[in-house]
Amino acid sequence: EWSIPIADLAKADFSAQDLAEQAAELHAYLQDKDNQPYPLPLTDNLRQTLIDDWLENALWAPAEFVYNPPAITGADEKAGAVVGDRLVELLEQANSEVLIESAYFTVMDDMLDRIPAFMEREVKIDVLTNSLASTDVWSIHAGYTRNRKGLLERGMGLHEFRTDADSCKDLVVNDGIDCAGFKYSLHAKSVVFDRQTVFVGSFNLNPRSRLLNTETALIISSPELANRIADDILVNMQPENSWKLVLNDRNKLEWHGTVDGKATVIDHEPATSRLTRFKSSALSLIPLEKYW
């Protein structure tokens, strides 16, 4: 009752021979090392040594696994919103700092009203999400823009990831990959609480993940891991990697960053066309919060 055969969605019929030929073609393609950006060692012994090294250098810590059951799509959606509810619990338990990185970030009106309570407890909240230029789904970005000013007015920090982020260039360590012309995009979904606990998984901080999707997450108790991830998030929030959103004295949004080492202020969504900005703004006027 929770799934259908993929064949029901196919627009063409494929025989067993067609599939065998496709599999053989793929296998032959992967035999060429030039087609493997990160090839594994050739022998079983070398592969086992690699895995042993990974395990020896791994950081071990207790973790809690949470998930939304498939029944989330039933009549009582909120009853199945386990991951989102657990995240809210962690937010309410935070004492000093919350660092959020999420590819999509849409705060519904009811959650917006709860933010002042965090600020009264002097919990600093900073968010890193995609800019309109870096997102892969501009319609979801439209949902985020609805309450963007409200978040800033309530004291939250907002940073929007840049397509030319210098930090991403440092992550691509394979000499066989040419990074020139890459458009970088944020895909991580991580939250760090008080440099003690890490929430990481498939869950984006938006209503679709909370109410519609069957998401999963790990809640890891490890100050060492929390500090590592927090430091990475802060690097990606630097002005050469993200635009910091600021409300000016006329209550208008500004994007602050650095370009070629110089402080830069932009008064519209950076690196986007007027048409893209218009479509995003128009869609943001439609009350579709649950689906963003």
C-alpha positions as CSV (number, residue, x, y, z in Angstrom):
1,E,0.0,0.0,0.0
2,W,3.0,2.3,0.2
3,S,4.6,1.8,-3.2
4,I,3.9,0.8,-6.8
5,P,6.1,-1.2,-9.3
6,I,8.4,1.1,-11.3
7,A,7.3,-0.7,-14.4
8,D,3.9,0.9,-13.9
9,L,5.5,4.3,-14.5
10,A,7.7,3.3,-17.5
11,K,6.7,4.8,-20.9
12,A,8.4,2.0,-22.8
13,D,8.8,-1.8,-22.6
14,F,12.2,-3.3,-22.0
15,S,13.1,-7.0,-22.5
16,A,15.4,-9.0,-20.4
17,Q,17.9,-8.8,-23.2
18,D,17.7,-5.0,-23.3
19,L,18.5,-4.9,-19.6
20,A,21.4,-7.4,-19.9
21,E,22.9,-5.3,-22.7
22,Q,22.6,-2.1,-20.7
23,A,24.2,-3.7,-17.7
24,A,27.1,-5.1,-19.8
25,E,27.6,-1.6,-21.3
26,L,27.7,0.0,-17.9
27,H,30.1,-2.7,-16.6
28,A,32.4,-2.1,-19.5
29,Y,32.3,1.6,-18.9
30,L,33.4,1.3,-15.3
31,Q,36.3,-1.0,-16.2
32,D,38.1,2.0,-17.6
33,K,39.8,3.8,-14.7
34,D,39.4,7.1,-16.5
35,N,35.7,6.8,-15.9
36,Q,36.2,6.3,-12.1
37,P,36.9,9.6,-10.4
38,Y,37.6,7.8,-7.1
39,P,38.6,4.2,-8.1
40,L,38.8,1.6,-5.4
41,P,42.1,-0.5,-5.0
42,L,42.3,-3.4,-7.5
43,T,42.8,-6.3,-5.1
44,D,40.7,-7.7,-2.2
45,N,43.6,-7.2,0.3
46,L,44.1,-3.6,-0.7
47,R,40.4,-2.9,-0.4
48,Q,40.3,-4.5,3.0
49,T,43.2,-2.4,4.1
50,L,41.4,0.7,2.9
51,I,38.3,-0.2,4.9
52,D,40.3,-1.0,8.0
53,D,42.0,2.4,7.8
54,W,38.6,4.0,7.6
55,L,37.3,2.2,10.6
56,E,40.5,2.9,12.6
57,N,40.2,6.6,11.9
58,A,36.4,6.8,12.4
59,L,34.9,8.8,15.2
60,W,32.8,6.6,17.4
61,A,29.9,8.1,19.3
62,P,26.4,7.1,20.6
63,A,23.6,8.0,18.2
64,E,19.8,8.0,18.1
65,F,18.1,7.0,14.8
66,V,14.7,8.6,14.1
67,Y,12.5,8.3,11.1
68,N,9.1,9.2,9.7
69,P,7.0,6.1,9.0
70,P,5.4,5.7,5.6
71,A,2.0,6.2,7.3
72,I,2.9,9.9,7.4
73,T,0.8,10.3,4.3
74,G,-2.3,9.1,6.1
75,A,-5.1,11.2,7.5
76,D,-3.2,12.4,10.6
77,E,0.0,13.7,9.0
78,K,1.3,15.4,12.1
79,A,1.2,12.1,14.0
80,G,3.9,10.8,11.7
81,A,6.1,13.9,11.8
82,V,8.6,12.2,14.1
83,V,11.8,13.6,12.8
84,G,10.5,17.2,12.7
85,D,9.1,16.9,16.2
86,R,12.4,15.5,17.5
87,L,14.3,18.4,15.9
88,V,12.0,21.0,17.6
89,E,12.7,19.2,21.0
90,L,16.4,19.7,20.4
91,L,15.9,23.3,19.5
92,E,13.9,23.9,22.7
93,Q,16.7,22.3,24.8
94,A,19.5,24.4,23.2
95,N,21.3,26.7,25.7
96,S,23.6,29.0,23.7
97,E,24.1,28.3,20.0
98,V,22.3,26.5,17.1
99,L,24.0,26.3,13.7
100,I,21.8,25.1,10.8
101,E,22.8,24.2,7.3
102,S,19.9,23.0,5.1
103,A,19.5,22.9,1.3
104,Y,15.9,24.1,1.8
105,F,14.8,26.2,4.7
106,T,11.1,27.3,5.0
107,V,9.7,28.4,8.3
108,M,6.0,28.2,8.7
109,D,4.1,31.0,10.5
110,D,3.5,28.9,13.6
111,M,7.2,28.3,14.0
112,L,8.1,31.9,13.3
113,D,6.0,32.9,16.3
114,R,8.1,30.6,18.5
115,I,11.5,32.1,17.6
116,P,11.3,35.1,20.1
117,A,11.3,32.5,23.0
118,F,14.7,31.3,21.8
119,M,16.0,34.8,21.6
120,E,14.8,35.5,25.1
121,R,17.0,32.6,26.3
122,E,19.9,34.2,24.4
123,V,20.2,31.3,22.1
124,K,22.0,32.4,18.9
125,I,20.7,30.8,15.8
126,D,22.5,31.1,12.4
127,V,21.2,29.5,9.2
128,L,23.0,28.6,6.0
129,T,20.8,27.7,3.1
130,N,20.9,28.0,-0.7
131,S,20.6,31.3,-2.5
132,L,18.2,31.7,-5.4
133,A,21.2,31.2,-7.7
134,S,22.4,28.0,-6.1
135,T,19.2,26.3,-5.3
136,D,18.0,23.4,-7.6
137,V,14.4,24.1,-6.9
138,W,13.5,27.8,-7.1
139,S,9.9,27.2,-6.2
140,I,11.0,26.0,-2.7
141,H,13.2,29.0,-2.4
142,A,10.0,31.1,-3.0
143,G,8.5,29.6,0.2
144,Y,11.6,30.5,2.1
145,T,11.4,34.1,1.0
146,R,7.9,34.5,2.5
147,N,9.3,34.8,6.1
148,R,12.9,35.8,5.4
149,K,12.4,39.3,6.7
150,G,10.5,38.0,9.8
151,L,13.5,35.7,10.6
152,L,15.9,38.6,10.5
153,E,13.6,40.9,12.5
154,R,13.5,38.2,15.2
155,G,17.3,38.1,15.5
156,M,18.2,35.0,13.4
157,G,21.3,35.1,11.2
158,L,20.7,34.1,7.5
159,H,23.4,33.2,5.0
160,E,22.7,32.2,1.4
161,F,25.2,29.9,-0.3
162,R,27.1,31.2,-3.3
163,T,27.5,29.3,-6.6
164,D,31.2,30.4,-6.7
165,A,32.0,29.5,-3.0
166,D,35.7,29.2,-2.5
167,S,35.2,26.6,0.2
168,C,33.9,24.1,-2.3
169,K,37.0,24.4,-4.4
170,D,39.0,23.1,-1.4
171,L,36.7,20.1,-1.1
172,V,37.4,18.8,-4.6
173,V,40.7,17.1,-4.2
174,N,40.8,15.0,-7.3
175,D,43.2,16.4,-9.9
176,G,41.2,14.7,-12.7
177,I,38.3,17.0,-12.1
178,D,38.3,20.4,-13.7
179,C,36.4,22.8,-11.3
180,A,36.4,25.7,-13.8
181,G,32.8,26.9,-14.4
182,F,31.3,24.8,-11.6
183,K,28.1,26.1,-10.0
184,Y,28.2,25.0,-6.4
185,S,25.0,24.2,-4.5
186,L,24.4,23.3,-0.8
187,H,23.0,19.8,-0.3
188,A,23.8,19.2,3.4
189,K,21.2,18.9,6.1
190,S,22.9,19.3,9.5
191,V,22.2,21.1,12.7
192,V,24.7,21.5,15.6
193,F,23.4,22.3,19.1
194,D,25.7,24.0,21.7
195,R,28.7,22.3,20.1
196,Q,27.6,19.1,21.8
197,T,25.0,17.4,19.6
198,V,24.7,16.9,15.8
199,F,21.4,16.3,13.9
200,V,22.2,15.0,10.4
201,G,20.1,13.1,7.8
202,S,17.8,13.5,4.9
203,F,15.6,16.0,6.6
204,N,15.4,19.5,5.1
205,L,14.1,22.2,7.4
206,N,10.9,22.7,5.4
207,P,7.2,21.7,5.8
208,R,7.5,19.1,3.0
209,S,10.1,17.2,4.9
210,R,8.2,17.5,8.1
211,L,4.7,16.6,6.9
212,L,4.9,14.7,3.6
213,N,8.3,12.9,3.2
214,T,9.5,9.7,4.9
215,E,12.7,11.3,6.2
216,T,15.4,9.9,8.5
217,A,18.0,11.4,10.8
218,L,20.8,10.6,13.2
219,I,21.1,12.5,16.5
220,I,24.8,12.1,17.5
221,S,26.1,13.0,21.0
222,S,29.7,14.0,20.3
223,P,31.4,17.3,21.1
224,E,34.3,16.4,18.9
225,L,32.1,15.8,15.9
226,A,29.8,18.7,16.7
227,N,32.8,21.1,16.7
228,R,34.1,19.7,13.4
229,I,30.8,20.2,11.7
230,A,30.2,23.6,13.3
231,D,33.6,24.8,12.1
232,D,32.7,23.6,8.5
233,I,29.4,25.4,8.6
234,L,31.1,28.6,9.8
235,V,33.6,28.4,7.0
236,N,30.7,28.2,4.5
237,M,29.1,31.2,6.1
238,Q,32.2,33.4,5.4
239,P,31.6,36.3,2.9
240,E,33.6,34.7,0.1
241,N,31.3,31.6,0.4
242,S,27.9,32.9,1.2
243,W,25.9,36.1,1.2
244,K,24.9,37.5,4.6
245,L,21.3,38.9,4.6
246,V,20.9,42.3,6.3
247,L,17.9,44.6,6.7
248,N,19.0,48.2,6.0
249,D,17.5,51.3,7.7
250,R,14.7,51.3,5.1
251,N,13.7,47.7,6.1
252,K,14.9,46.5,2.7
253,L,17.0,43.3,2.2
254,E,20.7,43.6,1.3
255,W,23.1,40.8,0.4
256,H,26.6,41.4,1.9
257,G,29.7,39.5,0.8
258,T,33.1,39.8,-0.8
259,V,33.9,39.8,-4.5
260,D,37.6,39.7,-5.5
261,G,38.5,40.5,-1.9
262,K,36.3,43.6,-1.8
263,A,33.3,44.1,0.4
264,T,30.2,44.1,-1.7
265,V,26.5,45.0,-1.1
266,I,23.8,43.9,-3.5
267,D,20.1,45.0,-3.3
268,H,18.6,42.0,-5.1
269,E,19.1,38.2,-5.2
270,P,22.7,37.9,-6.5
271,A,23.6,36.2,-9.7
272,T,20.0,35.8,-10.9
273,S,18.0,37.2,-13.8
274,R,15.0,39.5,-13.5
275,L,12.8,36.7,-14.8
276,T,13.9,34.2,-12.2
277,R,13.5,36.8,-9.4
278,F,10.0,37.7,-10.7
279,K,8.9,34.0,-10.9
280,S,10.2,33.4,-7.4
281,S,8.5,36.5,-6.0
282,A,5.2,35.7,-7.7
283,L,5.1,32.2,-6.4
284,S,5.9,33.3,-2.9
285,L,2.5,35.1,-2.8
286,I,0.6,31.8,-3.1
287,P,0.0,30.1,0.3
288,L,1.5,26.7,-0.4
289,E,3.6,26.4,2.8
290,K,2.8,22.7,3.3
291,Y,4.3,21.8,-0.1
292,W,7.5,23.9,0.2
